[in-house]
Amino acid sequence: MSLKKQFIKTKPVVKVTFSVEAKDASTAAVVGDFNNWNPEEGTLSKLKNGTFKATYDLVKDAIYEFKYLIDGVYVNEPEADSYKWNDFAGSENSVVTV
């Protein structure tokens, strides 16, 4: 799993690439504050090597909570910038700061 950030000097956005290795999974998505926790808006594409990956434009100077949804199971990003407890979920969410 990994997060990659690309800051765009001419726009107030950061291109964030989410990738998660899940060779045996059939579906994966990233859900979070930036897409209303909607798996359909956070679908990750499966690459030949078994990694799921997608890049999203996130508004700069913001903090977003997120998780991966792999075959219906929520998973945190081990390389997240931090983690935040969420009472609704009853667990910690990954956090990305851009």
VENQUI-V165117 format. One record per residue. PHI is phi in whole degrees, 0 to 359 (none if undefined). PSI is psi in whole degrees, 0 to 359 (* if undefined). Layout:
BEGIN
phi: <PHI,PHI>
psi: <PSI,PSI>
END
This chain:
BEGIN
phi: <none,196,237,230,246,235,278,257,294,268,225,275,229,236,277,248,259,258,218,218,273,208,302,271,278,259,221,208,213,248,237,184,303,284,224,56,58,261,299,292,276,243,302,257,273,272,268,301,277,93,271,261,207,196,242,233,272,248,297,293,61,221,238,236,268,201,211,269,241,248,48,84,249,281,224,276,271,297,260,297,295,193,226,224,293,235,297,298,277,71,202,275,251,289,231,239,250,235>
psi: <148,160,136,130,135,111,132,116,328,356,154,40,160,129,116,123,122,130,142,132,120,71,324,356,152,333,150,146,160,127,143,189,328,347,28,30,33,112,330,329,348,22,133,141,138,127,166,331,3,1,139,139,147,155,134,146,117,141,133,158,44,164,130,136,144,167,160,147,103,113,43,1,129,134,137,159,115,337,21,156,326,185,149,131,138,113,324,316,338,27,177,147,152,152,135,132,126,*>
END
